[in-house]
Amino acid sequence: MERIQPDLIYVPAITDLLEDHWRANLLLDAALNAAPGAWQGRLLLRSYEVWSPLPANRVVDVSAEFERKLELLRLYKSQLADVDYCRAIEGLNAYRSTMLPRTAQGYAEAFLEASLPGWRAVLAGRH
């Protein structure tokens, strides 16, 4: 973290129901604590939806990449045997596109974007 000093980090949503995703947030917090610095003042974190919709404050048009996203998702054959995630993500991303300007509607991903203090406040509320 000290060497790269990122401006933006993507992480599974803190509110996600899967424990591995929750633990990813805890690991990220530990890594950030181990590499303090002034760069953290400009750091933004974008939590993304996996299992649970989140209260989004940032929406990104992914229409151009959507077919590739489905192609990659189809690689998870064992997970797809139980749940049709391709259908679910198509519905979620189509719904999220309604938050874009009408000229850009297609597919979109939604994020909860926060500063480091804001992200840590949500993290602390989850404990």
Phi and psi restraints in degrees (value plus and minus 20) as a CYANA .aco file:
   2 GLU   PHI     -84.0   -44.0
   2 GLU   PSI     -58.9   -18.9
   3 ARG   PHI     -90.7   -50.7
   3 ARG   PSI     -65.6   -25.6
   4 ILE   PHI    -100.5   -60.5
   4 ILE   PSI     -58.9   -18.9
   5 GLN   PHI      27.9    67.9
   5 GLN   PSI      45.4    85.4
   6 PRO   PHI     -86.2   -46.2
   6 PRO   PSI     133.2   173.2
   7 ASP   PHI    -114.9   -74.9
   7 ASP   PSI     -43.7    -3.7
   8 LEU   PHI    -165.1  -125.1
   8 LEU   PSI     111.9   151.9
   9 ILE   PHI    -149.6  -109.6
   9 ILE   PSI     112.8   152.8
  10 TYR   PHI    -117.9   -77.9
  10 TYR   PSI     116.7   156.7
  11 VAL   PHI    -167.5  -127.5
  11 VAL   PSI     126.9   166.9
  12 PRO   PHI     -76.1   -36.1
  12 PRO   PSI     129.1   169.1
  13 ALA   PHI     -76.4   -36.4
  13 ALA   PSI     115.1   155.1
  14 ILE   PHI     -78.7   -38.7
  14 ILE   PSI     -52.2   -12.2
  15 THR   PHI    -103.7   -63.7
  15 THR   PSI     -20.5    19.5
  16 ASP   PHI     -82.3   -42.3
  16 ASP   PSI     129.1   169.1
  17 LEU   PHI    -104.8   -64.8
  17 LEU   PSI     -31.1     8.9
  18 LEU   PHI    -105.7   -65.7
  18 LEU   PSI     107.4   147.4
  19 GLU   PHI     -80.4   -40.4
  19 GLU   PSI     -57.6   -17.6
  20 ASP   PHI     -78.7   -38.7
  20 ASP   PSI     -56.7   -16.7
  21 HIS   PHI     -92.3   -52.3
  21 HIS   PSI     -57.4   -17.4
  22 TRP   PHI     -82.6   -42.6
  22 TRP   PSI     -64.8   -24.8
  23 ARG   PHI     -86.2   -46.2
  23 ARG   PSI     -51.4   -11.4
  24 ALA   PHI     -79.7   -39.7
  24 ALA   PSI     -58.4   -18.4
  25 ASN   PHI     -85.4   -45.4
  25 ASN   PSI     -60.9   -20.9
  26 LEU   PHI     -84.9   -44.9
  26 LEU   PSI     -59.8   -19.8
  27 LEU   PHI     -85.4   -45.4
  27 LEU   PSI     -60.6   -20.6
  28 LEU   PHI     -82.6   -42.6
  28 LEU   PSI     -62.9   -22.9
  29 ASP   PHI     -80.3   -40.3
  29 ASP   PSI     -63.0   -23.0
  30 ALA   PHI     -83.2   -43.2
  30 ALA   PSI     -61.9   -21.9
  31 ALA   PHI     -84.7   -44.7
  31 ALA   PSI     -59.5   -19.5
  32 LEU   PHI     -88.5   -48.5
  32 LEU   PSI     -57.1   -17.1
  33 ASN   PHI     -85.5   -45.5
  33 ASN   PSI     -51.0   -11.0
  34 ALA   PHI     -98.9   -58.9
  34 ALA   PSI     -32.3     7.7
  35 ALA   PHI    -151.0  -111.0
  35 ALA   PSI      38.5    78.5
  36 PRO   PHI     -87.4   -47.4
  36 PRO   PSI     135.6   175.6
  37 GLY   PHI     153.2   193.2
  37 GLY   PSI     146.0   186.0
  38 ALA   PHI     -81.7   -41.7
  38 ALA   PSI     -47.1    -7.1
  39 TRP   PHI     -78.2   -38.2
  39 TRP   PSI     -46.4    -6.4
  40 GLN   PHI     -85.9   -45.9
  40 GLN   PSI     -39.1     0.9
  41 GLY   PHI     -86.8   -46.8
  41 GLY   PSI     -43.5    -3.5
  42 ARG   PHI    -122.9   -82.9
  42 ARG   PSI     -20.9    19.1
  43 LEU   PHI     -89.7   -49.7
  43 LEU   PSI     113.0   153.0
  44 LEU   PHI    -135.3   -95.3
  44 LEU   PSI     124.8   164.8
  45 LEU   PHI    -139.3   -99.3
  45 LEU   PSI     113.8   153.8
  46 ARG   PHI    -135.8   -95.8
  46 ARG   PSI      90.8   130.8
  47 SER   PHI    -103.8   -63.8
  47 SER   PSI     114.9   154.9
  48 TYR   PHI    -137.3   -97.3
  48 TYR   PSI     135.1   175.1
  49 GLU   PHI     -97.0   -57.0
  49 GLU   PSI     115.0   155.0
  50 VAL   PHI    -146.4  -106.4
  50 VAL   PSI     -87.6   -47.6
  51 TRP   PHI    -123.3   -83.3
  51 TRP   PSI     -41.3    -1.3
  52 SER   PHI    -152.7  -112.7
  52 SER   PSI     111.1   151.1
  53 PRO   PHI     -79.1   -39.1
  53 PRO   PSI     130.0   170.0
  54 LEU   PHI    -146.2  -106.2
  54 LEU   PSI     142.6   182.6
  55 PRO   PHI     -94.1   -54.1
  55 PRO   PSI      79.5   119.5
  56 ALA   PHI    -102.6   -62.6
  56 ALA   PSI     119.8   159.8
  57 ASN   PHI    -144.7  -104.7
  57 ASN   PSI     -13.9    26.1
  58 ARG   PHI    -165.2  -125.2
  58 ARG   PSI     108.9   148.9
  59 VAL   PHI    -149.5  -109.5
  59 VAL   PSI     114.2   154.2
  60 VAL   PHI    -144.2  -104.2
  60 VAL   PSI     110.8   150.8
  61 ASP   PHI     -89.5   -49.5
  61 ASP   PSI     102.7   142.7
  62 VAL   PHI    -139.2   -99.2
  62 VAL   PSI      -1.3    38.7
  63 SER   PHI     -74.3   -34.3
  63 SER   PSI     -64.1   -24.1
  64 ALA   PHI     -86.1   -46.1
  64 ALA   PSI     -47.2    -7.2
  65 GLU   PHI    -122.3   -82.3
  65 GLU   PSI     -20.4    19.6
  66 PHE   PHI     -83.5   -43.5
  66 PHE   PSI     -62.8   -22.8
  67 GLU   PHI     -82.7   -42.7
  67 GLU   PSI     -58.1   -18.1
  68 ARG   PHI     -85.4   -45.4
  68 ARG   PSI     -59.1   -19.1
  69 LYS   PHI     -79.7   -39.7
  69 LYS   PSI     -65.5   -25.5
  70 LEU   PHI     -84.5   -44.5
  70 LEU   PSI     -60.2   -20.2
  71 GLU   PHI     -78.9   -38.9
  71 GLU   PSI     -64.1   -24.1
  72 LEU   PHI     -89.5   -49.5
  72 LEU   PSI     -58.5   -18.5
  73 LEU   PHI     -82.2   -42.2
  73 LEU   PSI     -55.1   -15.1
  74 ARG   PHI     -86.0   -46.0
  74 ARG   PSI     -33.1     6.9
  75 LEU   PHI     -89.4   -49.4
  75 LEU   PSI     -40.5    -0.5
  76 TYR   PHI    -108.8   -68.8
  76 TYR   PSI      45.6    85.6
  77 LYS   PHI     -80.7   -40.7
  77 LYS   PSI     -60.7   -20.7
  78 SER   PHI     -86.3   -46.3
  78 SER   PSI     -58.0   -18.0
  79 GLN   PHI     -89.9   -49.9
  79 GLN   PSI     -56.9   -16.9
  80 LEU   PHI     -92.6   -52.6
  80 LEU   PSI     -36.4     3.6
  81 ALA   PHI     -85.5   -45.5
  81 ALA   PSI     -48.8    -8.8
  82 ASP   PHI    -118.1   -78.1
  82 ASP   PSI     -54.5   -14.5
  83 VAL   PHI    -158.2  -118.2
  83 VAL   PSI     118.6   158.6
  84 ASP   PHI    -104.0   -64.0
  84 ASP   PSI      57.4    97.4
  85 TYR   PHI     -86.4   -46.4
  85 TYR   PSI     -49.2    -9.2
  86 CYS   PHI     -81.5   -41.5
  86 CYS   PSI     -65.1   -25.1
  87 ARG   PHI     -84.5   -44.5
  87 ARG   PSI     -62.5   -22.5
  88 ALA   PHI     -83.3   -43.3
  88 ALA   PSI     -65.5   -25.5
  89 ILE   PHI     -91.4   -51.4
  89 ILE   PSI     -51.7   -11.7
  90 GLU   PHI     -83.9   -43.9
  90 GLU   PSI     -63.2   -23.2
  91 GLY   PHI     -85.1   -45.1
  91 GLY   PSI     -65.2   -25.2
  92 LEU   PHI     -83.5   -43.5
  92 LEU   PSI     -66.6   -26.6
  93 ASN   PHI     -89.1   -49.1
  93 ASN   PSI     -51.6   -11.6
  94 ALA   PHI     -87.1   -47.1
  94 ALA   PSI     -64.5   -24.5
  95 TYR   PHI     -79.9   -39.9
  95 TYR   PSI     -66.0   -26.0
  96 ARG   PHI     -82.0   -42.0
  96 ARG   PSI     -46.8    -6.8
  97 SER   PHI     -87.6   -47.6
  97 SER   PSI     -38.3     1.7
  98 THR   PHI     -87.2   -47.2
  98 THR   PSI     -33.3     6.7
  99 MET   PHI    -107.6   -67.6
  99 MET   PSI     -23.4    16.6
 100 LEU   PHI    -111.4   -71.4
 100 LEU   PSI     144.5   184.5
 101 PRO   PHI     -77.6   -37.6
 101 PRO   PSI     127.9   167.9
 102 ARG   PHI     -73.7   -33.7
 102 ARG   PSI     -51.2   -11.2
 103 THR   PHI     -91.8   -51.8
 103 THR   PSI     -35.6     4.4
 104 ALA   PHI    -130.3   -90.3
 104 ALA   PSI     -16.7    23.3
 105 GLN   PHI     -84.6   -44.6
 105 GLN   PSI     115.2   155.2
 106 GLY   PHI    -195.4  -155.4
 106 GLY   PSI    -108.0   -68.0
 107 TYR   PHI    -158.4  -118.4
 107 TYR   PSI     122.8   162.8
 108 ALA   PHI    -165.2  -125.2
 108 ALA   PSI     133.3   173.3
 109 GLU   PHI    -129.7   -89.7
 109 GLU   PSI     125.5   165.5
 110 ALA   PHI    -134.1   -94.1
 110 ALA   PSI     127.1   167.1
 111 PHE   PHI    -155.8  -115.8
 111 PHE   PSI     133.9   173.9
 112 LEU   PHI    -123.6   -83.6
 112 LEU   PSI      85.2   125.2
 113 GLU   PHI    -116.3   -76.3
 113 GLU   PSI     115.3   155.3
 114 ALA   PHI    -168.2  -128.2
 114 ALA   PSI     135.1   175.1
 115 SER   PHI     -90.0   -50.0
 115 SER   PSI     148.7   188.7
 116 LEU   PHI     -78.9   -38.9
 116 LEU   PSI     -66.1   -26.1
 117 PRO   PHI     -82.5   -42.5
 117 PRO   PSI     -57.8   -17.8
 118 GLY   PHI     -85.9   -45.9
 118 GLY   PSI     -63.2   -23.2
 119 TRP   PHI     -82.9   -42.9
 119 TRP   PSI     -62.6   -22.6
 120 ARG   PHI     -86.4   -46.4
 120 ARG   PSI     -51.5   -11.5
 121 ALA   PHI     -85.2   -45.2
 121 ALA   PSI     -61.0   -21.0
 122 VAL   PHI     -87.1   -47.1
 122 VAL   PSI     -61.9   -21.9
 123 LEU   PHI     -79.5   -39.5
 123 LEU   PSI     -63.9   -23.9
 124 ALA   PHI     -85.3   -45.3
 124 ALA   PSI     -54.2   -14.2
 125 GLY   PHI     -89.3   -49.3
 125 GLY   PSI     -40.1    -0.1
 126 ARG   PHI    -102.7   -62.7
 126 ARG   PSI     -42.1    -2.1
